[in-house]
């Protein structure tokens, strides 16, 4: 993970890219790693365990291992671009500066499709889960509560957000530690069929089609590590900080995913025995920890989705909106920075309003909403790999063939494969959103004749 080979490894001032330092720099590499872990949720497999183990035919640990390897190449490309262009805006900024402003706009537009709806999806999942525990309280009330608290934390400052992230992460890791300890103890006491490699490889079910299907599922489980790049203007560790944060968070969360799913698959080796795949992991937890661990993992999952993950997601999209508005590609009011907290508060408030409206609309249809968010992120990942090749290999004539040609090509092929295997609805919605973005871009060209955008 050594990034020193990059030509732009020295600290770069924002004025070199035409920007002023407006956001407060307070985040260390450790903060970025914590942010990435929170965004990907170390205990995320607990909420989707049943669905993933059924698709993987029991080889769920292998599924997450494949996913981590697949996303590693995209993470390396993000690291290269974050060093060359240490500005807020993530894929929008990288595509704009690494390719051209037109591609940058459309890339930012596509990532919005993902990020703008992700907080709402997380709030819906958490609110509906709480309804199952406390059915007398209206679901919409939980939705409003999650949004209000997270918005206040994000407006209060990225340092405040970082503190909240640490608290949530510690809680998730404590719950995970309980499960790992009790699960390991239970296996040694005879629960399940003991320690085997079947969660990694089962010859009776393994085939090439499985690998392809598992890759598609697993890659989507790691979406969110790229959110670290939206905090580039709030870091204190120089141009390498974002790249290091992305890589370390991906490797750490990948290891945690593999460990917990491996143990769970051993505790209940017959995944066909689950009556409800949505609560499969909680059944597993009950096998080794009784009602205490069942309730603990259920509550932890709710809090991680409703607060921790949603908090990070809201911070990420607000920075993307801030970056695009600063360049007059969105209403400039979204580029306003709070005079006291030094945060993009107008963008944060807009995300809160959208989350509320979308959440109320899709309260009983989270499946459709989840289909919407996938296409945008994967499209942005494709562009990142192209940007690396264009900026380093084509423009700068880099001789680092591994990082600036081979890695992005491999990453592009993997993400392209996943895109092809998305369901029709996701691709249709993504295509419609792209057409809307092109139309909006053309309107900007007409209304802003002096803009530097080029087609």
C-alpha positions in Angstrom: 0.0 0.0 0.0 2.9 2.3 -0.6 1.7 5.3 -2.5 5.0 7.2 -2.7 5.5 6.3 -6.3 2.8 8.7 -7.5 4.1 11.8 -9.2 1.8 14.0 -7.2 2.8 12.6 -3.8 3.8 16.0 -2.3 1.2 18.1 -0.5 -0.8 20.1 -2.9 -2.5 23.4 -2.1 -6.1 23.8 -3.2 -5.3 27.1 -4.9 -3.5 25.1 -7.6 -6.9 23.8 -8.6 -8.6 27.2 -8.3 -10.2 26.6 -4.9 -9.8 28.2 -1.5 -9.5 26.2 1.8 -13.0 26.7 3.3 -13.6 23.4 5.2 -11.8 22.8 8.5 -8.9 20.3 8.4 -9.2 18.1 11.4 -9.2 14.5 10.2 -6.2 12.2 10.6 -5.7 8.9 8.6 -7.1 7.1 11.7 -10.3 9.2 11.4 -10.6 8.4 7.8 -10.2 4.7 8.5 -12.9 4.9 11.1 -15.1 6.8 8.7 -14.7 4.1 6.1 -15.4 1.3 8.6 -18.5 3.1 9.7 -19.7 3.6 6.1 -19.2 -0.1 5.2 -20.5 -1.2 8.7 -18.3 -3.9 10.2 -21.4 -5.9 11.2 -23.2 -5.4 7.9 -23.3 -9.1 7.1 -25.6 -9.6 10.2 -28.4 -7.8 8.4 -28.0 -9.5 5.0 -26.5 -12.9 6.1 -29.5 -15.0 4.9 -29.6 -13.5 1.4 -25.9 -13.8 0.8 -25.5 -17.3 2.2 -28.3 -18.6 -0.1 -26.7 -17.0 -3.2 -23.3 -18.4 -2.3 -24.6 -21.9 -1.6 -23.1 -21.8 1.9 -19.7 -20.5 0.8 -20.3 -17.1 2.2 -16.8 -16.5 3.6 -15.4 -17.1 0.1 -18.0 -14.6 -1.3 -16.7 -11.8 0.9 -13.1 -12.7 0.2 -13.8 -12.4 -3.5 -15.6 -9.1 -2.9 -12.6 -7.6 -1.0 -10.2 -8.7 -3.7 -12.4 -7.3 -6.4 -12.8 -3.9 -4.7 -9.1 -3.7 -3.9 -8.3 -2.7 -7.5 -10.9 0.1 -7.4 -9.5 1.2 -4.0 -6.0 1.5 -5.5 -7.3 3.7 -8.3 -9.1 5.9 -5.8 -5.8 6.2 -4.0 -4.0 7.3 -7.1 -6.5 10.0 -7.9 -6.8 11.3 -4.4 -3.1 12.0 -4.3 -3.1 13.7 -7.6 -6.2 15.8 -6.8 -6.7 16.2 -3.1 -10.0 18.1 -3.4 -13.6 17.4 -2.2 -16.0 15.9 -4.6 -14.8 12.3 -5.0 -15.4 10.9 -8.5 -16.8 14.2 -9.7 -13.5 16.0 -8.9 -11.3 13.1 -10.1 -13.1 12.7 -13.5 -13.2 16.5 -14.0 -9.5 17.0 -13.4 -8.4 13.6 -14.7 -10.4 13.5 -17.9 -12.5 16.6 -18.6 -15.2 18.8 -17.0 -18.1 17.2 -19.0 -17.2 13.7 -17.8 -16.7 15.1 -14.4 -20.2 16.5 -14.3 -21.8 13.3 -15.5 -19.8 11.2 -13.1 -20.9 13.4 -10.2 -24.4 13.2 -11.5 -24.3 9.4 -11.5 -22.8 9.1 -8.0 -25.6 11.4 -6.7 -28.0 8.6 -7.8 -26.3 6.4 -5.3 -25.5 8.7 -2.4 -28.6 10.9 -2.4 -30.8 7.9 -1.8 -28.5 5.8 0.4 -29.3 7.7 3.6 -33.0 7.3 3.0 -32.6 3.6 2.4 -30.6 3.2 5.6 -33.2 5.1 7.6 -36.0 3.0 6.2 -34.3 -0.3 7.1 -33.6 0.9 10.6 -37.1 2.3 11.1 -38.8 -0.8 9.9 -36.6 -3.0 12.1 -37.5 -0.9 15.1 -41.1 -1.3 14.3 -40.7 -5.0 14.7 -39.4 -4.4 18.2 -41.8 -1.6 19.2 -44.9 -1.9 17.0 -46.9 0.7 18.8 -44.7 3.6 17.7 -45.3 4.8 14.1 -42.5 4.0 11.7 -42.4 7.5 10.3 -41.6 8.8 13.7 -38.4 6.7 13.9 -37.5 8.0 10.4 -37.8 11.6 11.5 -35.8 10.9 14.6 -32.9 9.3 12.7 -32.8 12.1 10.2 -33.0 14.9 12.8 -30.2 13.6 15.0 -27.8 12.8 12.2 -28.4 16.2 10.5 -27.5 18.0 13.8 -24.4 15.9 14.2 -23.2 16.6 10.6 -23.9 20.3 10.7 -22.1 20.5 14.0 -18.8 19.8 12.3 -16.8 17.0 10.8 -14.8 16.7 14.1 -18.1 16.1 15.9 -19.1 13.6 13.3 -15.7 11.9 13.8 -16.4 11.6 17.5 -19.8 10.1 16.9 -18.3 7.7 14.4 -15.8 6.5 17.0 -18.6 5.8 19.5 -20.7 3.9 17.0 -17.7 1.9 15.8 -16.7 0.9 19.3 -20.2 -0.3 19.9 -20.3 -2.4 16.7 -16.9 -3.9 17.4 -17.9 -4.8 21.0 -21.0 -6.6 19.6 -18.9 -8.4 17.0 -16.4 -9.4 19.7 -19.2 -10.9 21.7 -20.3 -13.0 18.7 -16.8 -14.1 17.8 -15.9 -15.2 21.3 -19.2 -16.9 22.0 -19.3 -18.4 18.5 -15.8 -19.8 18.8 -16.5 -21.2 22.3 -19.8 -22.8 21.0 -18.0 -24.5 18.2 -15.4 -25.9 20.5 -18.2 -27.2 22.7 -19.8 -29.1 19.9 -22.3 -26.7 18.3 -22.4 -27.1 14.5 -20.1 -29.5 12.7 -16.8 -28.0 14.1 -14.2 -26.1 12.1 -14.1 -26.9 8.4 -13.2 -25.0 5.2 -16.7 -25.5 3.6 -17.6 -21.8 4.1 -14.6 -21.1 1.8 -14.9 -24.1 -0.5 -17.5 -26.8 -1.0 -16.6 -29.0 -3.9 -20.2 -30.2 -4.3 -21.5 -26.6 -5.1 -18.4 -24.8 -6.4 -18.4 -23.8 -10.1 -17.5 -20.9 -12.3 -21.1 -19.7 -12.3 -21.0 -19.5 -8.6 -17.8 -17.4 -8.6 -19.5 -14.9 -11.0 -22.7 -14.7 -9.0 -20.8 -14.4 -5.7 -18.6 -11.6 -7.1 -21.7 -9.6 -8.1 -23.2 -9.9 -4.7 -20.0 -9.4 -2.7 -18.8 -6.3 -4.6 -22.1 -4.5 -3.8 -21.5 -5.3 -0.1 -18.4 -3.1 -0.1 -19.9 0.0 -1.6 -19.1 3.0 0.6 -15.3 2.9 1.0 -15.1 5.6 -1.7 -17.0 8.0 0.6 -13.6 8.7 2.3 -12.5 10.6 -0.8 -15.2 13.2 -0.2 -13.3 14.3 2.9 -10.1 15.2 1.1 -10.2 18.9 2.0 -10.8 18.1 5.7 -7.7 15.9 6.3 -4.4 16.7 8.0 -2.2 13.9 6.6 -1.3 15.3 3.2 -2.2 13.9 -0.2 -1.6 10.3 0.8 -4.1 10.4 3.7 -7.2 9.6 1.6 -5.5 6.7 -0.2 -4.3 5.1 3.0 -7.6 5.5 4.6 -9.4 3.8 1.7 -7.1 0.9 1.6 -6.9 0.2 5.3 -10.6 0.5 5.9 -11.3 -1.9 3.0 -8.8 -4.5 4.2 -10.0 -4.3 7.8 -13.7 -4.4 7.1 -13.1 -7.2 4.6 -11.3 -9.3 7.3 -14.2 -8.7 9.8 -16.8 -9.7 7.2 -14.9 -12.9 6.5 -14.4 -13.9 10.1 -18.0 -13.3 11.3 -19.6 -15.0 8.3 -17.2 -18.0 8.5 -18.1 -18.6 12.1 -21.8 -18.1 11.4 -21.7 -20.7 8.6 -20.0 -23.2 10.9 -22.5 -22.7 13.7 -25.5 -23.4 11.5 -24.0 -25.4 8.6 -27.4 -26.2 7.0 -28.5 -22.8 5.7 -31.6 -24.4 4.3 -33.0 -24.7 7.8 -33.7 -21.0 8.2 -37.4 -20.2 8.1 -36.8 -16.6 7.4 -33.6 -15.5 5.6 -34.1 -11.9 6.9 -33.5 -13.0 10.5 -31.0 -15.8 9.7 -28.0 -14.3 11.5 -30.0 -13.6 14.7 -31.0 -17.3 14.7 -27.3 -18.1 14.5 -26.4 -15.7 17.3 -29.1 -17.3 19.5 -27.5 -20.7 19.0 -24.3 -19.6 20.9 -25.5 -16.7 23.0 -29.2 -17.2 23.7 -31.8 -14.4 23.7 -29.2 -12.0 25.0 -27.0 -12.2 21.9 -30.0 -12.4 19.6 -31.4 -9.1 20.9 -27.9 -7.5 21.0 -27.1 -8.3 17.4 -30.6 -7.1 16.3 -30.3 -3.8 18.1 -26.7 -3.3 17.0 -27.8 -3.8 13.4 -30.6 -1.3 13.7 -28.3 1.4 15.3 -25.5 0.7 12.8 -27.8 1.2 9.8 -29.9 4.1 11.2 -27.2 6.2 12.8 -23.6 5.1 12.0 -23.9 4.3 8.4 -26.5 6.9 7.6 -24.4 9.5 9.4 -21.4 8.8 7.2 -23.5 8.6 4.0 -25.1 12.0 4.7 -21.7 13.6 5.2 -20.4 12.1 2.0 -23.2 13.3 -0.3 -23.2 16.7 1.3 -19.6 17.1 0.3 -20.3 16.0 -3.3 -23.1 18.5 -3.6 -20.8 21.1 -2.1 -18.1 20.4 -4.6 -20.5 20.5 -7.6 -22.2 23.7 -6.4 -18.9 25.4 -5.8 -18.2 24.9 -9.5 -21.7 26.3 -10.3 -22.9 22.9 -11.6 -25.6 22.9 -9.0 -27.3 25.9 -7.3 -24.6 27.9 -5.6 -26.5 28.0 -2.3 -25.4 24.4 -1.8 -21.8 25.6 -1.6 -22.4 27.7 1.5 -20.2 26.9 4.5 -21.5 27.4 8.1 -19.6 30.4 9.5 -19.0 28.7 12.9 -18.8 25.0 12.2 -17.1 25.2 8.8 -19.4 22.6 7.3 -21.4 22.6 4.1 -24.6 23.0 6.0 -27.0 23.9 3.2 -26.0 20.7 1.3 -26.5 18.7 4.6 -29.9 20.2 5.1 -31.0 19.4 1.5 -29.9 15.8 2.0 -32.0 15.6 5.2 -35.1 17.0 3.3 -34.6 14.5 0.4 -34.1 11.7 2.8 -37.4 12.5 4.6 -39.4 12.7 1.4 -37.8 9.6 -0.2 -38.1 7.7 3.1 -41.8 8.4 3.4 -42.3 7.5 -0.2 -40.5 4.2 -0.1 -41.3 3.2 3.5 -42.8 0.0 2.4 -40.7 -0.7 -0.7 -37.1 -0.6 0.3 -36.3 -3.3 -2.3 -37.0 -0.9 -5.2 -35.0 1.9 -3.5 -32.0 -0.4 -3.1 -32.1 -1.2 -6.8 -31.8 2.5 -7.5 -28.6 3.1 -5.5 -26.4 0.4 -7.0 -26.1 1.6 -10.6 -24.8 5.1 -9.8 -21.8 3.9 -7.7 -20.7 1.2 -10.1 -20.8 3.7 -13.0 -18.6 6.1 -11.0 -16.2 3.2 -10.3 -15.8 2.6 -14.1 -15.0 6.3 -14.6 -12.4 6.3 -11.9 -10.4 3.6 -13.6 -10.6 5.5 -16.9 -9.5 8.6 -15.2 -6.3 6.9 -13.8 -5.3 5.7 -17.2 -6.0 9.0 -18.9 -4.3 11.2 -16.3 -1.2 9.2 -15.5 -0.6 6.9 -18.4 -1.8 9.0 -21.4 -1.3 12.6 -20.2 1.8 12.2 -18.0 3.3 9.2 -19.8 3.8 7.3 -16.6 6.0 4.2 -16.7 4.3 2.7 -13.6 2.4 0.2 -15.7 1.1 -1.7 -12.7 -0.7 1.2 -10.9 -1.6 3.3 -13.9 -2.5 0.7 -16.5 -2.9 -2.9 -15.3 -4.7 -2.1 -12.0 -7.3 0.2 -13.6 -7.9 -2.3 -16.4 -8.5 -5.2 -14.0 -10.7 -3.0 -11.9 -12.7 -1.8 -15.0 -13.3 -5.4 -16.1 -14.5 -6.5 -12.7 -16.8 -3.5 -12.2 -18.0 -3.9 -15.8 -18.9 -7.5 -15.2 -20.9 -6.5 -12.1 -22.7 -3.8 -14.1 -23.7 -6.3 -16.8 -25.1 -8.6 -14.2 -27.3 -5.9 -12.5 -31.0 -6.6 -12.9 -32.9 -4.8 -15.7 -34.7 -2.4 -13.4 -31.4 -1.0 -11.9 -30.0 -0.5 -15.4 -33.1 1.2 -16.7 -33.3 3.6 -13.8 -29.6 4.3 -14.2 -30.0 5.0 -17.9 -32.9 7.4 -17.3 -31.0 9.2 -14.6 -28.0 9.6 -17.0 -30.3 11.0 -19.7 -31.7 13.5 -17.2 -28.2 14.5 -16.3 -27.2 15.1 -19.9 -30.3 17.2 -20.4 -29.5 19.2 -17.3 -25.9 19.7 -18.4 -27.1 21.0 -21.8 -29.3 23.5 -20.0 -26.3 24.7 -18.0 -24.4 25.2 -21.2 -27.2 27.4 -22.5 -27.6 29.4 -19.4 -24.0 29.7 -18.5 -22.3 30.7 -21.7 -19.1 31.7 -20.0 -18.7 28.4 -18.2 -15.4 26.6 -18.7 -17.2 23.3 -19.2 -16.4 21.6 -22.5 -18.3 18.9 -24.4 
